[in-house]
Amino acid sequence: MVFYIIGLGLGDHLDITVKGLEAVKTCKEIYLESYTSILGINKLKLQEFYGKEVIEADRECCETGIDRILENVSADTQNNYAFLVVGDPFCATTHTDLFLRAVKLGIKVEVIHNASIINAIGCTGLQVYRFGETVSVPFFTEKWKPYSFYPKIKANLDHNLHTLVLLDIKVKEISEENLARGKKIYEAPRFMSTQVAVEQIIESDKQLGLNAIDEKTKCFGVARVGFESQKIVSGFLHEFLEIDMGLPLHSFVICAKELHPIEEEMFQFYRNNQQKID
């Protein structure tokens, strides 16, 4: 028996590796993680492609149901199981935790890797090894505005490193009001846009008084990486307040203060392309 953790890549159902697909075909149950990221195609399309049922592992499942799943896997010594991850396994702490829990139960785990936004961000032309710590920007609310991500951006800039900014997604969330009333009513899905992310980044800089960004801060916005509709735009930070990147998922890059000549050429290339589109 093998418990596979399989990366699906960034695009559609065809982005799974041959090795990953062959593993899926041997599995009794297949779980699709939809908590840390969202696959850009319908689950039914996956089921048709695999010829097997796919069980969605949403936030509730990942936070409270994983132990039950692993106990069932551990008790079955005859069949293989698969946990499908958008992008690449281990790019989220959730998947590392899953791996450790499985290993501690004596389950044989095999990880099959794939592309993720962490390496695919090289599509901007920025050198991947010049990226510092990746940050995640959560949706601000009236009562909750965590600025803790922002000093990491400043630290990267101080070290002349790029910052990959991952944007929040809200899927199968329950409002505070419904939660207090014990009502299991899910809110409509929300996906942070680059425009909202930039608004919150600018607010964070002002509130913390770090002055890490200004009108000369160069940035990239990317959307739907890996799909035919992929969009890459370069510009200065404040310009992204007006740039519509279209449908999700979006990611953002705050560039290092100094760009390599090739990076600068790519920045100008995507900036010129955007002006032609406009």
Steps between C-alpha positions, in 0.01 A plus 500: 500500500624849410362840596586734212525877536487619140558845354260597221692800366340834426285446192227259405459124542775432244773653720528197725823310432493159332634354824224671696229381263621142515491518881146641502378210288606254773316675783182397677420853619619835363480823700533845339624767741306824448609690810840656423426554129235439237527298181392697196268229368187322621545193720278306258760555228760332719270208570436452131873513426598262780201271459462509878307695762684798649418603858541868580713574807385849596608714794287309749638170378862619512466651848287237676461198273855405405555273800193294410617467140847388606359251750298343219807491276710346775244228562484402131808296408372405155426827316675820398366848572576841346492856632511745208653844551476800266856598409766303684493313832688661789442856375243531781543406865169310477663240276812468714278438800307236302826326408622493860170371635495219245861399570437493876215253438738272314346575162722471194492842333617584149514861380473584130605854419377753245524870411379763748474877509825495701705403194256602225534863612814488286258576213545866596863480395618565855777270618342243732808480724468873572171457687496540875235376742157447345215682675125446510257792518170425676174686442472791742175552688376793707602318819807310377789655311816294549801694372747229609577398140631842408835511692597191298453699179718777640768248603508360146531851355779583746688194373430590135275196454169452321185410695237255379168605650232231522144631517225377729214274393182440694311181413226341712539763772234555768431857613554594865126558537404156368783340697369657822151372421628154419378524142708316241436747219795559269589840356552547126861426394734800489837528331727796572592709198831679449312829543383408851844363586670826400248705698582295810875511436491881475285521815743273687798714403326816622374349825839354591688807379768291330517700174620191315312576179452806284390605152816342353437151641484259206253212509347218301144374507428150372168326451393147403859380464513178301179565307452627146357821648814561708567870547823668606519874560788714627476850637555721802323407822237777502409427138362163606223678687347553155610182317237229466662157472168328428385167636688328789736372614736798538851531644723803540872576503675796659834530324838553661626856496757415232424279200746299295516634139304198372241545776469867406452404136221259596341767719492738203376223269191427712444870569497575128269206432256626761497845340417339164215302661361816663 
